[in-house]
Amino acid sequence: MDRIVKLKEFLLQNPNDNFLEHALALEYIKAGDEEKARNLFETILQRDPSYIGSYYHLAQLLERNGLTSEAISWYEKGMVAAKNANDNHAFNELRMAWEELTL
């Protein structure tokens, strides 16, 4: 069964599940539907700014589409969230991507 369909079925049972929505956004990227992916990542982060993994993927998506200033902003927001969560690995990953765009 198609992963997108399966994830949507799971979301019917568990609406607003960040993990499922994040996985669905990644599947949308694989399928070439970056608009849906972007909307999902933004929804996740509006609802739960501590869901750190979505910052990186959203910023990468924006960067790929030439939206550099928006990507930088999301990397910065992600670095703050990662620092607040004491997630050094995520912070370093976000910082390295941010540095490539800003330095």
C-alpha positions in Angstrom: 0.0 0.0 0.0 1.1 3.5 -0.8 2.9 5.1 2.2 1.0 8.4 1.8 -2.3 6.6 2.0 -1.2 4.5 5.0 0.0 7.6 6.9 -3.2 9.4 6.2 -5.1 6.4 7.6 -3.0 6.5 10.7 -3.7 10.2 11.0 -7.4 9.6 10.9 -7.0 7.6 14.1 -4.4 10.0 15.6 -5.0 13.5 14.3 -2.3 16.1 15.0 0.3 13.4 15.7 3.6 15.2 15.0 5.5 12.1 14.2 2.9 10.9 11.6 2.6 14.4 10.1 6.4 14.7 9.8 6.6 11.3 8.2 3.8 12.3 5.8 5.6 15.5 4.9 8.8 13.6 4.1 6.7 11.3 1.8 5.3 14.3 0.1 8.8 15.5 -0.6 9.7 12.1 -2.1 6.6 12.3 -4.3 7.5 15.8 -5.5 4.7 17.6 -3.7 6.8 20.1 -1.7 3.8 22.5 -1.2 2.0 19.9 0.9 5.2 19.1 2.7 5.8 22.7 3.5 2.3 23.2 4.8 2.6 20.2 7.1 6.0 21.2 8.5 4.6 24.7 9.2 1.5 23.3 10.8 3.6 21.0 13.1 5.8 23.9 14.1 3.0 26.3 14.7 1.3 23.7 17.0 4.5 22.4 18.6 7.6 24.6 18.3 9.6 22.0 20.2 9.3 19.4 17.4 12.9 20.1 16.4 13.3 17.7 13.4 10.8 19.6 11.3 12.8 22.8 11.4 15.7 21.3 9.5 13.5 19.6 6.8 11.4 22.7 6.3 14.5 24.9 6.0 16.1 22.5 3.5 12.9 22.5 1.4 12.9 26.3 1.4 16.6 26.4 0.5 16.1 24.0 -2.4 13.3 26.3 -3.7 15.5 29.4 -3.6 13.8 30.9 -0.5 17.0 31.6 1.2 15.9 34.2 3.7 13.0 32.0 4.8 15.3 29.0 5.2 17.7 31.1 7.3 14.8 32.2 9.5 13.7 28.6 10.1 17.2 27.4 10.8 17.5 30.2 13.4 14.2 29.3 15.0 15.3 25.6 15.0 18.6 26.5 16.7 16.7 28.3 19.5 14.3 25.3 19.9 17.2 22.8 19.9 19.2 24.9 22.5 16.1 25.2 24.7 15.7 21.4 24.5 19.4 20.8 25.2 19.6 18.9 21.9 23.2 19.5 20.9 23.1 17.2 17.9 20.1 19.0 16.3 21.6 22.4 17.2 24.9 21.6 15.5 23.1 20.2 12.4 21.0 23.3 12.1 23.9 25.6 12.8 26.1 24.0 10.1 23.3 24.3 7.5 22.7 27.9 8.6 26.4 28.7 8.3 26.5 27.4 4.8 23.9 30.0 3.9 25.1 32.9 5.9 28.9 32.8 5.9 
